[in-house]
Amino acid sequence: MAITVTKDTKIGELLMMDRGVAAILMRSGMHCVGCPSSANESIAQASMVHGMDANKLVDAINAYFAAKEA
C-alpha cells in the first residue's frame, strides 16, 4: 500500500518517509527543505510561506509515492 500524505504532514516527517521527496519540494520552489524550522512545518504551512498551492504539492507527492508502489 502506497504512502499517502496530507496538507497536515510535517516536512520533517515527509523527508523521513522518503528523502526522494526533497526533489519534488525543491522543483516546486521550496529550497529550504534542510532548514531546521521547516522540519516542524506542515506542508500547508510551508506552502503558504512559499506562495505555493498545498493541494497541488500534496497531489505531486502522493503521485510520487503511488508510482514507487507500482
PDB file of N, H, CA, C and O in Angstrom:
ATOM      1  N   MET A   1       0.837  -1.169   0.000  1.00  0.00           N
ATOM      2  CA  MET A   1       0.000   0.000   0.000  1.00  0.00           C
ATOM      3  C   MET A   1       0.891   1.244   0.000  1.00  0.00           C
ATOM      4  O   MET A   1       1.827   1.352   0.792  1.00  0.00           O
ATOM      5  N   ALA A   2       0.585   2.176  -0.896  1.00  0.00           N
ATOM      6  H   ALA A   2      -0.175   2.088  -1.539  1.00  0.00           H
ATOM      7  CA  ALA A   2       1.396   3.376  -1.047  1.00  0.00           C
ATOM      8  C   ALA A   2       1.196   4.307   0.145  1.00  0.00           C
ATOM      9  O   ALA A   2       0.134   4.340   0.766  1.00  0.00           O
ATOM     10  N   ILE A   3       2.230   5.044   0.436  1.00  0.00           N
ATOM     11  H   ILE A   3       3.093   5.017  -0.068  1.00  0.00           H
ATOM     12  CA  ILE A   3       2.161   6.078   1.465  1.00  0.00           C
ATOM     13  C   ILE A   3       1.273   7.198   0.944  1.00  0.00           C
ATOM     14  O   ILE A   3       1.329   7.539  -0.238  1.00  0.00           O
ATOM     15  N   THR A   4       0.466   7.763   1.808  1.00  0.00           N
ATOM     16  H   THR A   4       0.420   7.487   2.768  1.00  0.00           H
ATOM     17  CA  THR A   4      -0.369   8.902   1.449  1.00  0.00           C
ATOM     18  C   THR A   4      -0.125  10.007   2.460  1.00  0.00           C
ATOM     19  O   THR A   4      -0.142   9.776   3.669  1.00  0.00           O
ATOM     20  N   VAL A   5       0.104  11.220   1.947  1.00  0.00           N
ATOM     21  H   VAL A   5       0.117  11.408   0.964  1.00  0.00           H
ATOM     22  CA  VAL A   5       0.316  12.364   2.821  1.00  0.00           C
ATOM     23  C   VAL A   5      -0.850  13.342   2.682  1.00  0.00           C
ATOM     24  O   VAL A   5      -1.618  13.285   1.722  1.00  0.00           O
ATOM     25  N   THR A   6      -0.962  14.230   3.654  1.00  0.00           N
ATOM     26  H   THR A   6      -0.338  14.276   4.434  1.00  0.00           H
ATOM     27  CA  THR A   6      -1.984  15.274   3.628  1.00  0.00           C
ATOM     28  C   THR A   6      -1.297  16.614   3.826  1.00  0.00           C
ATOM     29  O   THR A   6      -0.086  16.676   4.038  1.00  0.00           O
ATOM     30  N   LYS A   7      -2.074  17.682   3.756  1.00  0.00           N
ATOM     31  H   LYS A   7      -3.058  17.631   3.584  1.00  0.00           H
ATOM     32  CA  LYS A   7      -1.523  19.016   3.980  1.00  0.00           C
ATOM     33  C   LYS A   7      -1.011  19.181   5.405  1.00  0.00           C
ATOM     34  O   LYS A   7      -0.226  20.089   5.677  1.00  0.00           O
ATOM     35  N   ASP A   8      -1.443  18.317   6.315  1.00  0.00           N
ATOM     36  H   ASP A   8      -2.081  17.579   6.094  1.00  0.00           H
ATOM     37  CA  ASP A   8      -1.024  18.396   7.712  1.00  0.00           C
ATOM     38  C   ASP A   8       0.273  17.637   7.994  1.00  0.00           C
ATOM     39  O   ASP A   8       0.828  17.741   9.088  1.00  0.00           O
ATOM     40  N   THR A   9       0.752  16.881   7.018  1.00  0.00           N
ATOM     41  H   THR A   9       0.300  16.796   6.130  1.00  0.00           H
ATOM     42  CA  THR A   9       2.006  16.141   7.196  1.00  0.00           C
ATOM     43  C   THR A   9       3.148  17.128   7.368  1.00  0.00           C
ATOM     44  O   THR A   9       3.272  18.084   6.602  1.00  0.00           O
ATOM     45  N   LYS A  10       3.972  16.900   8.364  1.00  0.00           N
ATOM     46  H   LYS A  10       3.871  16.123   8.987  1.00  0.00           H
ATOM     47  CA  LYS A  10       5.125  17.764   8.636  1.00  0.00           C
ATOM     48  C   LYS A  10       6.239  17.484   7.620  1.00  0.00           C
ATOM     49  O   LYS A  10       6.448  16.340   7.215  1.00  0.00           O
ATOM     50  N   ILE A  11       6.937  18.526   7.222  1.00  0.00           N
ATOM     51  H   ILE A  11       6.767  19.455   7.551  1.00  0.00           H
ATOM     52  CA  ILE A  11       8.031  18.384   6.252  1.00  0.00           C
ATOM     53  C   ILE A  11       9.085  17.404   6.774  1.00  0.00           C
ATOM     54  O   ILE A  11       9.580  16.570   6.015  1.00  0.00           O
ATOM     55  N   GLY A  12       9.425  17.496   8.040  1.00  0.00           N
ATOM     56  H   GLY A  12       9.022  18.173   8.656  1.00  0.00           H
ATOM     57  CA  GLY A  12      10.402  16.577   8.623  1.00  0.00           C
ATOM     58  C   GLY A  12       9.952  15.127   8.540  1.00  0.00           C
ATOM     59  O   GLY A  12      10.752  14.249   8.215  1.00  0.00           O
ATOM     60  N   GLU A  13       8.676  14.865   8.830  1.00  0.00           N
ATOM     61  H   GLU A  13       8.027  15.578   9.094  1.00  0.00           H
ATOM     62  CA  GLU A  13       8.131  13.503   8.734  1.00  0.00           C
ATOM     63  C   GLU A  13       8.175  13.021   7.291  1.00  0.00           C
ATOM     64  O   GLU A  13       8.509  11.869   7.012  1.00  0.00           O
ATOM     65  N   LEU A  14       7.833  13.916   6.391  1.00  0.00           N
ATOM     66  H   LEU A  14       7.562  14.852   6.618  1.00  0.00           H
ATOM     67  CA  LEU A  14       7.807  13.582   4.971  1.00  0.00           C
ATOM     68  C   LEU A  14       9.190  13.161   4.484  1.00  0.00           C
ATOM     69  O   LEU A  14       9.329  12.169   3.770  1.00  0.00           O
ATOM     70  N   LEU A  15      10.199  13.911   4.870  1.00  0.00           N
ATOM     71  H   LEU A  15      10.086  14.718   5.451  1.00  0.00           H
ATOM     72  CA  LEU A  15      11.557  13.577   4.452  1.00  0.00           C
ATOM     73  C   LEU A  15      12.068  12.306   5.119  1.00  0.00           C
ATOM     74  O   LEU A  15      12.907  11.603   4.556  1.00  0.00           O
ATOM     75  N   MET A  16      11.565  12.007   6.317  1.00  0.00           N
ATOM     76  H   MET A  16      10.883  12.579   6.774  1.00  0.00           H
ATOM     77  CA  MET A  16      11.938  10.740   6.966  1.00  0.00           C
ATOM     78  C   MET A  16      11.309   9.555   6.233  1.00  0.00           C
ATOM     79  O   MET A  16      11.887   8.469   6.192  1.00  0.00           O
ATOM     80  N   MET A  17      10.129   9.765   5.657  1.00  0.00           N
ATOM     81  H   MET A  17       9.659  10.648   5.690  1.00  0.00           H
ATOM     82  CA  MET A  17       9.467   8.697   4.896  1.00  0.00           C
ATOM     83  C   MET A  17      10.283   8.333   3.660  1.00  0.00           C
ATOM     84  O   MET A  17      10.469   7.159   3.339  1.00  0.00           O
ATOM     85  N   ASP A  18      10.767   9.379   2.971  1.00  0.00           N
ATOM     86  H   ASP A  18      10.616  10.332   3.232  1.00  0.00           H
ATOM     87  CA  ASP A  18      11.478   9.151   1.709  1.00  0.00           C
ATOM     88  C   ASP A  18      12.233  10.426   1.342  1.00  0.00           C
ATOM     89  O   ASP A  18      11.618  11.453   1.056  1.00  0.00           O
ATOM     90  N   ARG A  19      13.533  10.363   1.351  1.00  0.00           N
ATOM     91  H   ARG A  19      14.033   9.528   1.583  1.00  0.00           H
ATOM     92  CA  ARG A  19      14.358  11.532   1.023  1.00  0.00           C
ATOM     93  C   ARG A  19      14.151  11.991  -0.426  1.00  0.00           C
ATOM     94  O   ARG A  19      14.453  13.137  -0.757  1.00  0.00           O
ATOM     95  N   GLY A  20      13.645  11.112  -1.283  1.00  0.00           N
ATOM     96  H   GLY A  20      13.400  10.181  -1.014  1.00  0.00           H
ATOM     97  CA  GLY A  20      13.398  11.459  -2.676  1.00  0.00           C
ATOM     98  C   GLY A  20      12.380  12.568  -2.837  1.00  0.00           C
ATOM     99  O   GLY A  20      12.339  13.225  -3.877  1.00  0.00           O
ATOM    100  N   VAL A  21      11.560  12.786  -1.824  1.00  0.00           N
ATOM    101  H   VAL A  21      11.594  12.252  -0.980  1.00  0.00           H
ATOM    102  CA  VAL A  21      10.548  13.840  -1.868  1.00  0.00           C
ATOM    103  C   VAL A  21      11.214  15.214  -1.898  1.00  0.00           C
ATOM    104  O   VAL A  21      10.611  16.178  -2.369  1.00  0.00           O
ATOM    105  N   ALA A  22      12.433  15.317  -1.407  1.00  0.00           N
ATOM    106  H   ALA A  22      12.923  14.533  -1.024  1.00  0.00           H
ATOM    107  CA  ALA A  22      13.139  16.603  -1.407  1.00  0.00           C
ATOM    108  C   ALA A  22      13.219  17.183  -2.811  1.00  0.00           C
ATOM    109  O   ALA A  22      13.099  18.396  -2.983  1.00  0.00           O
ATOM    110  N   ALA A  23      13.417  16.340  -3.813  1.00  0.00           N
ATOM    111  H   ALA A  23      13.514  15.354  -3.673  1.00  0.00           H
ATOM    112  CA  ALA A  23      13.497  16.816  -5.197  1.00  0.00           C
ATOM    113  C   ALA A  23      12.170  17.439  -5.635  1.00  0.00           C
ATOM    114  O   ALA A  23      12.165  18.448  -6.339  1.00  0.00           O
ATOM    115  N   ILE A  24      11.050  16.849  -5.227  1.00  0.00           N
ATOM    116  H   ILE A  24      11.054  16.029  -4.654  1.00  0.00           H
ATOM    117  CA  ILE A  24       9.733  17.396  -5.560  1.00  0.00           C
ATOM    118  C   ILE A  24       9.560  18.759  -4.897  1.00  0.00           C
ATOM    119  O   ILE A  24       9.107  19.712  -5.530  1.00  0.00           O
ATOM    120  N   LEU A  25       9.922  18.843  -3.631  1.00  0.00           N
ATOM    121  H   LEU A  25      10.290  18.068  -3.117  1.00  0.00           H
ATOM    122  CA  LEU A  25       9.797  20.098  -2.903  1.00  0.00           C
ATOM    123  C   LEU A  25      10.659  21.185  -3.544  1.00  0.00           C
ATOM    124  O   LEU A  25      10.217  22.322  -3.705  1.00  0.00           O
ATOM    125  N   MET A  26      11.876  20.832  -3.902  1.00  0.00           N
ATOM    126  H   MET A  26      12.235  19.908  -3.771  1.00  0.00           H
ATOM    127  CA  MET A  26      12.786  21.821  -4.479  1.00  0.00           C
ATOM    128  C   MET A  26      12.332  22.247  -5.871  1.00  0.00           C
ATOM    129  O   MET A  26      12.423  23.427  -6.211  1.00  0.00           O
ATOM    130  N   ARG A  27      11.845  21.312  -6.678  1.00  0.00           N
ATOM    131  H   ARG A  27      11.770  20.353  -6.402  1.00  0.00           H
ATOM    132  CA  ARG A  27      11.321  21.671  -8.006  1.00  0.00           C
ATOM    133  C   ARG A  27      10.123  22.600  -7.886  1.00  0.00           C
ATOM    134  O   ARG A  27       9.871  23.418  -8.770  1.00  0.00           O
ATOM    135  N   SER A  28       9.397  22.473  -6.804  1.00  0.00           N
ATOM    136  H   SER A  28       9.602  21.809  -6.086  1.00  0.00           H
ATOM    137  CA  SER A  28       8.208  23.300  -6.592  1.00  0.00           C
ATOM    138  C   SER A  28       8.561  24.692  -6.067  1.00  0.00           C
ATOM    139  O   SER A  28       7.696  25.566  -6.016  1.00  0.00           O
ATOM    140  N   GLY A  29       9.801  24.906  -5.683  1.00  0.00           N
ATOM    141  H   GLY A  29      10.504  24.195  -5.724  1.00  0.00           H
ATOM    142  CA  GLY A  29      10.230  26.207  -5.188  1.00  0.00           C
ATOM    143  C   GLY A  29      10.524  26.254  -3.708  1.00  0.00           C
ATOM    144  O   GLY A  29      10.819  27.319  -3.164  1.00  0.00           O
ATOM    145  N   MET A  30      10.447  25.123  -3.054  1.00  0.00           N
ATOM    146  H   MET A  30      10.207  24.258  -3.495  1.00  0.00           H
ATOM    147  CA  MET A  30      10.709  25.059  -1.618  1.00  0.00           C
ATOM    148  C   MET A  30      12.162  24.610  -1.426  1.00  0.00           C
ATOM    149  O   MET A  30      12.442  23.428  -1.226  1.00  0.00           O
ATOM    150  N   HIS A  31      13.078  25.582  -1.493  1.00  0.00           N
ATOM    151  H   HIS A  31      12.851  26.542  -1.656  1.00  0.00           H
ATOM    152  CA  HIS A  31      14.501  25.280  -1.477  1.00  0.00           C
ATOM    153  C   HIS A  31      15.087  25.152  -0.081  1.00  0.00           C
ATOM    154  O   HIS A  31      16.280  24.886   0.065  1.00  0.00           O
ATOM    155  N   CYS A  32      14.276  25.335   0.936  1.00  0.00           N
ATOM    156  H   CYS A  32      13.307  25.552   0.817  1.00  0.00           H
ATOM    157  CA  CYS A  32      14.800  25.301   2.310  1.00  0.00           C
ATOM    158  C   CYS A  32      14.453  23.992   3.016  1.00  0.00           C
ATOM    159  O   CYS A  32      14.237  23.991   4.228  1.00  0.00           O
ATOM    160  N   VAL A  33      14.397  22.886   2.289  1.00  0.00           N
ATOM    161  H   VAL A  33      14.573  22.887   1.305  1.00  0.00           H
ATOM    162  CA  VAL A  33      13.996  21.616   2.905  1.00  0.00           C
ATOM    163  C   VAL A  33      14.954  21.171   3.999  1.00  0.00           C
ATOM    164  O   VAL A  33      14.574  20.382   4.864  1.00  0.00           O
ATOM    165  N   GLY A  34      16.174  21.656   3.978  1.00  0.00           N
ATOM    166  H   GLY A  34      16.482  22.298   3.276  1.00  0.00           H
ATOM    167  CA  GLY A  34      17.128  21.295   5.018  1.00  0.00           C
ATOM    168  C   GLY A  34      17.123  22.244   6.200  1.00  0.00           C
ATOM    169  O   GLY A  34      17.843  22.025   7.174  1.00  0.00           O
ATOM    170  N   CYS A  35      16.331  23.281   6.128  1.00  0.00           N
ATOM    171  H   CYS A  35      15.746  23.458   5.336  1.00  0.00           H
ATOM    172  CA  CYS A  35      16.264  24.271   7.201  1.00  0.00           C
ATOM    173  C   CYS A  35      15.631  23.634   8.437  1.00  0.00           C
ATOM    174  O   CYS A  35      14.587  22.990   8.326  1.00  0.00           O
ATOM    175  N   PRO A  36      16.236  23.800   9.602  1.00  0.00           N
ATOM    176  CA  PRO A  36      15.680  23.187  10.815  1.00  0.00           C
ATOM    177  C   PRO A  36      14.236  23.590  11.113  1.00  0.00           C
ATOM    178  O   PRO A  36      13.463  22.774  11.615  1.00  0.00           O
ATOM    179  N   SER A  37      13.866  24.822  10.813  1.00  0.00           N
ATOM    180  H   SER A  37      14.494  25.485  10.405  1.00  0.00           H
ATOM    181  CA  SER A  37      12.490  25.240  11.114  1.00  0.00           C
ATOM    182  C   SER A  37      11.475  24.593  10.187  1.00  0.00           C
ATOM    183  O   SER A  37      10.309  24.456  10.557  1.00  0.00           O
ATOM    184  N   SER A  38      11.890  24.193   8.988  1.00  0.00           N
ATOM    185  H   SER A  38      12.838  24.305   8.688  1.00  0.00           H
ATOM    186  CA  SER A  38      10.939  23.576   8.063  1.00  0.00           C
ATOM    187  C   SER A  38      10.517  22.180   8.532  1.00  0.00           C
ATOM    188  O   SER A  38       9.450  21.696   8.154  1.00  0.00           O
ATOM    189  N   ALA A  39      11.340  21.543   9.343  1.00  0.00           N
ATOM    190  H   ALA A  39      12.207  21.937   9.650  1.00  0.00           H
ATOM    191  CA  ALA A  39      11.034  20.185   9.795  1.00  0.00           C
ATOM    192  C   ALA A  39       9.726  20.110  10.572  1.00  0.00           C
ATOM    193  O   ALA A  39       9.029  19.096  10.526  1.00  0.00           O
ATOM    194  N   ASN A  40       9.392  21.183  11.286  1.00  0.00           N
ATOM    195  H   ASN A  40       9.958  22.006  11.324  1.00  0.00           H
ATOM    196  CA  ASN A  40       8.170  21.176  12.088  1.00  0.00           C
ATOM    197  C   ASN A  40       7.004  21.875  11.420  1.00  0.00           C
ATOM    198  O   ASN A  40       5.937  22.010  12.019  1.00  0.00           O
ATOM    199  N   GLU A  41       7.191  22.322  10.188  1.00  0.00           N
ATOM    200  H   GLU A  41       8.058  22.213   9.701  1.00  0.00           H
ATOM    201  CA  GLU A  41       6.097  22.947   9.443  1.00  0.00           C
ATOM    202  C   GLU A  41       5.329  21.884   8.680  1.00  0.00           C
ATOM    203  O   GLU A  41       5.908  20.922   8.174  1.00  0.00           O
ATOM    204  N   SER A  42       4.026  22.067   8.604  1.00  0.00           N
ATOM    205  H   SER A  42       3.556  22.848   9.015  1.00  0.00           H
ATOM    206  CA  SER A  42       3.220  21.170   7.779  1.00  0.00           C
ATOM    207  C   SER A  42       3.391  21.567   6.319  1.00  0.00           C
ATOM    208  O   SER A  42       3.899  22.646   6.015  1.00  0.00           O
ATOM    209  N   ILE A  43       2.969  20.699   5.433  1.00  0.00           N
ATOM    210  H   ILE A  43       2.556  19.822   5.680  1.00  0.00           H
ATOM    211  CA  ILE A  43       3.000  21.026   4.010  1.00  0.00           C
ATOM    212  C   ILE A  43       2.175  22.286   3.757  1.00  0.00           C
ATOM    213  O   ILE A  43       2.574  23.140   2.965  1.00  0.00           O
ATOM    214  N   ALA A  44       1.039  22.407   4.418  1.00  0.00           N
ATOM    215  H   ALA A  44       0.714  21.713   5.061  1.00  0.00           H
ATOM    216  CA  ALA A  44       0.181  23.586   4.251  1.00  0.00           C
ATOM    217  C   ALA A  44       0.898  24.849   4.703  1.00  0.00           C
ATOM    218  O   ALA A  44       0.856  25.863   4.006  1.00  0.00           O
ATOM    219  N   GLN A  45       1.557  24.806   5.859  1.00  0.00           N
ATOM    220  H   GLN A  45       1.592  23.983   6.426  1.00  0.00           H
ATOM    221  CA  GLN A  45       2.265  25.983   6.377  1.00  0.00           C
ATOM    222  C   GLN A  45       3.420  26.376   5.469  1.00  0.00           C
ATOM    223  O   GLN A  45       3.590  27.551   5.144  1.00  0.00           O
ATOM    224  N   ALA A  46       4.207  25.399   5.064  1.00  0.00           N
ATOM    225  H   ALA A  46       4.069  24.445   5.328  1.00  0.00           H
ATOM    226  CA  ALA A  46       5.355  25.679   4.198  1.00  0.00           C
ATOM    227  C   ALA A  46       4.889  26.199   2.842  1.00  0.00           C
ATOM    228  O   ALA A  46       5.519  27.087   2.267  1.00  0.00           O
ATOM    229  N   SER A  47       3.803  25.656   2.335  1.00  0.00           N
ATOM    230  H   SER A  47       3.292  24.935   2.801  1.00  0.00           H
ATOM    231  CA  SER A  47       3.266  26.120   1.051  1.00  0.00           C
ATOM    232  C   SER A  47       2.811  27.564   1.146  1.00  0.00           C
ATOM    233  O   SER A  47       3.036  28.354   0.229  1.00  0.00           O
ATOM    234  N   MET A  48       2.179  27.905   2.241  1.00  0.00           N
ATOM    235  H   MET A  48       1.996  27.264   2.986  1.00  0.00           H
ATOM    236  CA  MET A  48       1.710  29.274   2.428  1.00  0.00           C
ATOM    237  C   MET A  48       2.891  30.247   2.452  1.00  0.00           C
ATOM    238  O   MET A  48       2.844  31.299   1.815  1.00  0.00           O
ATOM    239  N   VAL A  49       3.934  29.898   3.178  1.00  0.00           N
ATOM    240  H   VAL A  49       3.972  29.043   3.695  1.00  0.00           H
ATOM    241  CA  VAL A  49       5.118  30.750   3.280  1.00  0.00           C
ATOM    242  C   VAL A  49       5.765  30.955   1.904  1.00  0.00           C
ATOM    243  O   VAL A  49       6.282  32.033   1.609  1.00  0.00           O
ATOM    244  N   HIS A  50       5.732  29.927   1.082  1.00  0.00           N
ATOM    245  H   HIS A  50       5.313  29.051   1.322  1.00  0.00           H
ATOM    246  CA  HIS A  50       6.390  29.981  -0.222  1.00  0.00           C
ATOM    247  C   HIS A  50       5.442  30.348  -1.359  1.00  0.00           C
ATOM    248  O   HIS A  50       5.843  30.338  -2.523  1.00  0.00           O
ATOM    249  N   GLY A  51       4.195  30.672  -1.037  1.00  0.00           N
ATOM    250  H   GLY A  51       3.869  30.680  -0.092  1.00  0.00           H
ATOM    251  CA  GLY A  51       3.239  31.069  -2.065  1.00  0.00           C
ATOM    252  C   GLY A  51       2.875  29.950  -3.021  1.00  0.00           C
ATOM    253  O   GLY A  51       2.669  30.180  -4.213  1.00  0.00           O
ATOM    254  N   MET A  52       2.796  28.738  -2.493  1.00  0.00           N
ATOM    255  H   MET A  52       2.964  28.551  -1.525  1.00  0.00           H
ATOM    256  CA  MET A  52       2.508  27.562  -3.307  1.00  0.00           C
ATOM    257  C   MET A  52       1.102  27.055  -3.021  1.00  0.00           C
ATOM    258  O   MET A  52       0.515  27.374  -1.987  1.00  0.00           O
ATOM    259  N   ASP A  53       0.578  26.275  -3.930  1.00  0.00           N
ATOM    260  H   ASP A  53       1.055  26.016  -4.770  1.00  0.00           H
ATOM    261  CA  ASP A  53      -0.714  25.625  -3.743  1.00  0.00           C
ATOM    262  C   ASP A  53      -0.463  24.295  -3.028  1.00  0.00           C
ATOM    263  O   ASP A  53       0.097  23.371  -3.617  1.00  0.00           O
ATOM    264  N   ALA A  54      -0.869  24.198  -1.779  1.00  0.00           N
ATOM    265  H   ALA A  54      -1.324  24.949  -1.301  1.00  0.00           H
ATOM    266  CA  ALA A  54      -0.617  22.998  -0.977  1.00  0.00           C
ATOM    267  C   ALA A  54      -1.277  21.768  -1.583  1.00  0.00           C
ATOM    268  O   ALA A  54      -0.715  20.674  -1.527  1.00  0.00           O
ATOM    269  N   ASN A  55      -2.462  21.934  -2.162  1.00  0.00           N
ATOM    270  H   ASN A  55      -2.918  22.823  -2.207  1.00  0.00           H
ATOM    271  CA  ASN A  55      -3.154  20.785  -2.758  1.00  0.00           C
ATOM    272  C   ASN A  55      -2.372  20.202  -3.934  1.00  0.00           C
ATOM    273  O   ASN A  55      -2.271  18.984  -4.076  1.00  0.00           O
ATOM    274  N   LYS A  56      -1.821  21.074  -4.770  1.00  0.00           N
ATOM    275  H   LYS A  56      -1.903  22.064  -4.655  1.00  0.00           H
ATOM    276  CA  LYS A  56      -1.021  20.592  -5.904  1.00  0.00           C
ATOM    277  C   LYS A  56       0.232  19.888  -5.425  1.00  0.00           C
ATOM    278  O   LYS A  56       0.637  18.872  -5.990  1.00  0.00           O
ATOM    279  N   LEU A  57       0.844  20.424  -4.389  1.00  0.00           N
ATOM    280  H   LEU A  57       0.515  21.249  -3.929  1.00  0.00           H
ATOM    281  CA  LEU A  57       2.054  19.807  -3.854  1.00  0.00           C
ATOM    282  C   LEU A  57       1.744  18.443  -3.247  1.00  0.00           C
ATOM    283  O   LEU A  57       2.482  17.483  -3.469  1.00  0.00           O
ATOM    284  N   VAL A  58       0.664  18.350  -2.487  1.00  0.00           N
ATOM    285  H   VAL A  58       0.064  19.129  -2.306  1.00  0.00           H
ATOM    286  CA  VAL A  58       0.251  17.065  -1.903  1.00  0.00           C
ATOM    287  C   VAL A  58      -0.039  16.059  -3.019  1.00  0.00           C
ATOM    288  O   VAL A  58       0.352  14.895  -2.927  1.00  0.00           O
ATOM    289  N   ASP A  59      -0.718  16.506  -4.063  1.00  0.00           N
ATOM    290  H   ASP A  59      -1.035  17.452  -4.138  1.00  0.00           H
ATOM    291  CA  ASP A  59      -1.020  15.614  -5.195  1.00  0.00           C
ATOM    292  C   ASP A  59       0.258  15.093  -5.849  1.00  0.00           C
ATOM    293  O   ASP A  59       0.356  13.912  -6.181  1.00  0.00           O
ATOM    294  N   ALA A  60       1.238  15.984  -6.032  1.00  0.00           N
ATOM    295  H   ALA A  60       1.159  16.943  -5.762  1.00  0.00           H
ATOM    296  CA  ALA A  60       2.511  15.580  -6.649  1.00  0.00           C
ATOM    297  C   ALA A  60       3.256  14.583  -5.761  1.00  0.00           C
ATOM    298  O   ALA A  60       3.826  13.612  -6.258  1.00  0.00           O
ATOM    299  N   ILE A  61       3.253  14.820  -4.467  1.00  0.00           N
ATOM    300  H   ILE A  61       2.790  15.609  -4.063  1.00  0.00           H
ATOM    301  CA  ILE A  61       3.943  13.914  -3.542  1.00  0.00           C
ATOM    302  C   ILE A  61       3.250  12.556  -3.498  1.00  0.00           C
ATOM    303  O   ILE A  61       3.912  11.518  -3.519  1.00  0.00           O
ATOM    304  N   ASN A  62       1.927  12.562  -3.438  1.00  0.00           N
ATOM    305  H   ASN A  62       1.390  13.405  -3.421  1.00  0.00           H
ATOM    306  CA  ASN A  62       1.192  11.295  -3.418  1.00  0.00           C
ATOM    307  C   ASN A  62       1.351  10.543  -4.736  1.00  0.00           C
ATOM    308  O   ASN A  62       1.393   9.313  -4.738  1.00  0.00           O
ATOM    309  N   ALA A  63       1.440  11.261  -5.860  1.00  0.00           N
ATOM    310  H   ALA A  63       1.405  12.260  -5.858  1.00  0.00           H
ATOM    311  CA  ALA A  63       1.679  10.610  -7.152  1.00  0.00           C
ATOM    312  C   ALA A  63       3.057   9.955  -7.162  1.00  0.00           C
ATOM    313  O   ALA A  63       3.225   8.864  -7.706  1.00  0.00           O
ATOM    314  N   TYR A  64       4.035  10.614  -6.566  1.00  0.00           N
ATOM    315  H   TYR A  64       3.900  11.500  -6.123  1.00  0.00           H
ATOM    316  CA  TYR A  64       5.383  10.059  -6.449  1.00  0.00           C
ATOM    317  C   TYR A  64       5.357   8.744  -5.674  1.00  0.00           C
ATOM    318  O   TYR A  64       5.927   7.744  -6.110  1.00  0.00           O
ATOM    319  N   PHE A  65       4.688   8.756  -4.520  1.00  0.00           N
ATOM    320  H   PHE A  65       4.225   9.569  -4.165  1.00  0.00           H
ATOM    321  CA  PHE A  65       4.606   7.534  -3.714  1.00  0.00           C
ATOM    322  C   PHE A  65       3.842   6.434  -4.427  1.00  0.00           C
ATOM    323  O   PHE A  65       4.220   5.265  -4.342  1.00  0.00           O
ATOM    324  N   ALA A  66       2.773   6.787  -5.130  1.00  0.00           N
ATOM    325  H   ALA A  66       2.466   7.736  -5.200  1.00  0.00           H
ATOM    326  CA  ALA A  66       1.987   5.792  -5.872  1.00  0.00           C
ATOM    327  C   ALA A  66       2.822   5.170  -6.993  1.00  0.00           C
ATOM    328  O   ALA A  66       2.750   3.963  -7.222  1.00  0.00           O
ATOM    329  N   ALA A  67       3.603   5.980  -7.684  1.00  0.00           N
ATOM    330  H   ALA A  67       3.662   6.961  -7.498  1.00  0.00           H
ATOM    331  CA  ALA A  67       4.458   5.470  -8.770  1.00  0.00           C
ATOM    332  C   ALA A  67       5.522   4.535  -8.228  1.00  0.00           C
ATOM    333  O   ALA A  67       5.851   3.536  -8.868  1.00  0.00           O
ATOM    334  N   LYS A  68       6.061   4.840  -7.065  1.00  0.00           N
ATOM    335  H   LYS A  68       5.794   5.651  -6.545  1.00  0.00           H
ATOM    336  CA  LYS A  68       7.059   3.962  -6.453  1.00  0.00           C
ATOM    337  C   LYS A  68       6.457   2.613  -6.096  1.00  0.00           C
ATOM    338  O   LYS A  68       7.125   1.581  -6.156  1.00  0.00           O
ATOM    339  N   GLU A  69       5.190   2.640  -5.724  1.00  0.00           N
ATOM    340  H   GLU A  69       4.647   3.478  -5.675  1.00  0.00           H
ATOM    341  CA  GLU A  69       4.492   1.422  -5.306  1.00  0.00           C
ATOM    342  C   GLU A  69       4.151   0.536  -6.496  1.00  0.00           C
ATOM    343  O   GLU A  69       4.072  -0.686  -6.378  1.00  0.00           O
ATOM    344  N   ALA A  70       3.951   1.177  -7.645  1.00  0.00           N
ATOM    345  H   ALA A  70       4.015   2.170  -7.741  1.00  0.00           H
ATOM    346  CA  ALA A  70       3.505   0.436  -8.862  1.00  0.00           C
ATOM    347  C   ALA A  70       4.586  -0.437  -9.444  1.00  0.00           C
ATOM    348  O   ALA A  70       4.362  -1.108 -10.451  1.00  0.00           O
TER     349      ALA A  70
END
